[in-house]
């Protein structure tokens, strides 16, 4: 098995969290506005 570099793992994780946070913030704005 070829393990991904730690940087790529962390970057992918933070990128996924950012997308989730962005979608959540958009939902919250649409809900309250």
C-alpha positions in Angstrom: 0.0 0.0 0.0 1.2 3.5 -0.8 0.4 5.9 2.0 -0.4 9.5 1.1 1.9 12.2 2.4 0.7 13.7 5.6 0.4 17.1 4.0 -2.0 15.9 1.3 -4.1 14.0 4.0 -4.4 17.2 6.1 -5.1 19.4 3.1 -7.8 17.0 1.8 -9.3 16.9 5.3 -9.3 20.7 5.8 -10.6 21.1 2.3 -13.5 18.8 3.0 -14.3 20.6 6.3 -14.2 23.9 4.5 -16.7 22.7 1.9 -19.0 21.3 4.7 -18.7 24.5 6.7 -19.4 26.6 3.6 -22.5 24.5 2.8 -23.6 24.8 6.4 -23.2 28.5 6.5 -25.1 28.9 3.2 -27.9 26.8 4.6 -27.9 28.8 7.9 -28.0 32.1 6.0 -30.8 30.9 3.7 -32.7 29.7 6.8 -32.4 32.9 8.8 -32.8 35.3 5.8 
